[in-house]
Structures are given as C-alpha cells and as structure tokens.
Amino acid sequence: MLNRPNLIKRLEDSVRRNPVTALLGPRQCGKTTLAHFFCKRRKSAYFDLEDLLTVARLENPMQNLSGLRGIVVIDEIQRMPELFKILRVLADRRPLSARFLILGSASFDLIRRSSESLAGRIGFVEMGGFVLSEIDQKMTDKLWLRGGFPKSFLAQSAKDSQGWREDFIRTFLERDIPQLGIRISPLTLRRFWTMVAHYHGRIWNGSEIGGSLGVAHTTVRQYLDILTGTFVIRQLAPWYQNIGKRLVKSPKIYIRDSGLLHSLLRISDRKDLQSHPKLGTSWEGFALEQVLSRVNERDCYFWATHAGAELDLLVLRGGKRWGFEFKFSDAPTLTKSMKIAKRDLALEHLWVIYPGNVKYALDEKIDCVGLIDLDVIL
C-alpha cells in the first residue's frame, strides 16, 4: 500500500468526532485496504457483506454488533440497508463502546439512507484512487495515463493496466450496477459512458446527448446521476450570482479517473494520447482532480458566461475566492478571460496550472505554477 497520510488523517478526525463514519468511493479504489491499515493497531472487527458467511453472521445484527468494542468495519453496507436503523441505536449508546466505519461505493443510496437514519451521528470521508501527493513525482505521466485505481496504476505493464481497466468497466456495468437494483442494459450504459468520455470537460447538454443516443433528456439525466452516484463521473456545479451577466447554469462533466477516460476513448499508450483530440481536456480533468483532492469539494465550482469568459475552477476557502485555470501548454500566457474572471469574481488569486516546473507571474494576482508544485499553493 502506498502512503496515504491525508486520507488517514481525515479518517482519524471523522472517527474521533462521529460514532459512525462512512468511507465512500468507487469500487476497487482501495477502501478496504485503507480500512484494514487504519485498524491495524486498533481493536477492531470486520464484516464484509459480499461474503455469504458474514451475511449469515449478521442475520441477528443487534445481537452480533452490540457486544463489540473498538472500531467495527462494515464493508459494502449498501447490500444490507436494514443495518442503518441498527446503527442508529448503537450510535446513541452511552458510554459509546464501539465506533462504526462503514464502506460503500454508491453515494446516492448511502447518503439518502444515512440522512434518514443517522442524522447528526455520521461523518463522510470520500476517497478515490492515488493522487500526485501519494506517489513519486517521476510517475506523474504514468498516473495520468493509467489513472489512480491501485491495480491499474501498479500493474506490471501498460498492457496489464489496460486489461484491468477494461475488466473493471465490464464488471462495473454487468454486475455492480445491477446489484444496486438499477435495471438498465449494460450495453446502453456503456454507450452513454463512452459518449460522456467524448464530452469530457464540456458543459452538460442533456438534449444533445439524448438526441445522439435516441432517448429523452430526462433519461440521460438518470444515466448521468447513476454514474455520478457511483463515483465514476463528476458533475462540477456552476457558480452564478447576479453580476449583470448571463451565466451558464448547467454543470460541467468529467470522467473522474483519467485511466478510465483513456480506456473509454481507446487510448492505450502515451503515443495515442499525444495525438488524440481530447489530449488537452484529458489533462485538464486530471489536474482538476489533483486540486480537488486537496480541498473541500463542496466549495468548488466552475464559472462561465454566455459571452465566453470562463474559469475552470473556483474554490471558496477561508472566506476568499481562489481561481484555477488548467492549461496543457509549455508556457501559458495571459488571456482576456483570466482578467475578466479575476475582476468579476473578485478573486484573491488566480493560479494557472500547467505541466511545467517553473513558477512565473502573468499579471497582478495571476501566476503560473506547475502541477507537481501544488503543495506550494494549497
């Protein structure tokens, strides 16, 4: 396991504050490994709800869970939603003899059920695959090409990595989605996911995508929400307020993992990537995820006007507004859009993130900084 200190710290803080903590993330991103590592030096018990013997042990959950001490880990809890009511009772005991760490890969179901049953008792920690701060910086291009899923990034060869991602996509669509009770043809969802990959980094247009697929815009919105709720698509919300301009109010969509994006686009190696028309937006999405891994995602937006001015990422932090532009360029230059964003949004600072390693100023409160130097500014 690679060192993931930021995740461990967030997990420790949540477990200390809350009787129940939900660790959320896509399938195969390392949630189980992280939970085992977290509990290594703590008294703990582990229940895997994909294991039939574990399910049998929990046929009487109150009896089997109430006597436990320390940290109780329940993996893939969405498979037994009836446990949420039991956890509410156990979380209200005083003294609190055990804290619960629940793992799940479907945020919409977990958050809805926990909000109904565990309001005020649960904290959420979201995780994904590996990020730049967790790897050797010399492997940045490898992380971009393969993505952050541990078995993809750590594969022995590029061919093995590509094969793992193809298997993941197939299994996700044919097994994982149906197990959530969602009845949509895997082939249909694969076509939609592939189409979103071609729209990666663009503003959502449900009517256009629905027209291409031959279905209603409400149907493709349902598909989008399913893949968002299972952590494979990101919807970046727009920031809008009354500043006298016509603003874009639809989300931007991204494939969250760059490796999955490349598999969906049939990009197999660096040569394919360098010649692909989605090269720039692939890097934009990759860099965006690196920034989001370091900040509170609930306070992150993009901004765009119908006149053409835009900002890739707006972060609200400490009562101030910070802007980020992502440019796949050897030496980004100042643009009119950057000036408008700085002025209209009253930005504290605007950072232009690029693949280089030299920091330089473009204008007052606008600087270029390399992706590998994010720790300097965040």
C-alpha positions, 0 to 999 in steps of 0.5 A: 500500500502506498502512503496515504497520510491525508486520507488517514488523517481525515479518517482519524478526525471523522472517527474521533468526532462521529460514532459512525463514519462512512468511507465512500468511493468507487469500487476497487479504489482501495477502501478496504485496504485503507480500512484494514491499515487504519485498524491495524493497531486498533481493536477492531472487527470486520464484516464484509457483506459480499461474503455469504458467511458474514451475511449469515453472521449478521442475520441477528445484527443487534445481537452480533454488533452490540457486544463489540468494542473498538472500531467495527468495519462494515464493508459494502453496507449498501447490500444490507440497508436494514443495518442503518436503523441498527446503527442508529441505536448503537450510535446513541449508546452511552458510554459509546463502546464501539465506533462504526466505519462503514464502506460503500461505493454508491453515494446516492443510496448511502447518503439518502439512507444515512440522512434518514437514519443517522442524522447528526451521528455520521461523518463522510470521508470520500476517497478515490484512487492515488493522487500526485501527493501519494506517489513519486513525482517521476510517475506523474505521466504514468498516473495520468495515463493509467489513472489512480485505481491501485491495480491499474496504476501498479500493474506490471505493464501498460498492457496489464493496466489496460486489461484491468481497466477494461475488466473493471468497466465490464464488471462495473456495468454487468454486475455492480450496477445491477446489484444496486437494483438499477435495471438498465442494459449494460450495453446502453450504459456503456454507450452513454459512458463512452459518449460522456468520455467524448464530452469530457470537460464540456458543459452538460447538454442533456438534449444533445446527448439524448438526441445522439443516443435516441432517448429523452433528456430526462433519461440521460439525466438518470444515466448521468446521476447513476454514474455520478452516484457511483463515483465514476463521473463528476458533475462540477456545479456552476457558480452564478450570482447576479453580476449583470451577466448571463451565466451558464447554469448547467454543470460541467462533466468529467470522467473522474479517473483519467485511466478510465477516460483513456480506456473509454476513448481507446487510448492505450499508450502515451503515443495515442494520447499525444495525438488524440483530440481530447489530449488537452481536456484529458489533462485538464480533468486530471489536474482538476482532480489533483486540486480537488483532492486537496480541498473541500469539494463542496466549495468548488465550482466552475464559472462561465458566461454566455459571452465566453469568459470562463474559469475552470475552477473556483474554490471558496476557502477561508472566506476568499475566492481562489481561481484555477485555470488548467492549461496543457501548454509549455508556457501559458500566457495571459488571456482576456478571460483570466482578467475578466474572471479575476475582476468579476469574481473578485478573486484573491488569486488566480493560479494557472496550472500547467505541466511545467516546473517553473513558477512565473507571474502573468499579471497582478494576482495571476501566476503560473505554477506547475502541477507537481508544485501544488503543495506550494499553493494549497 
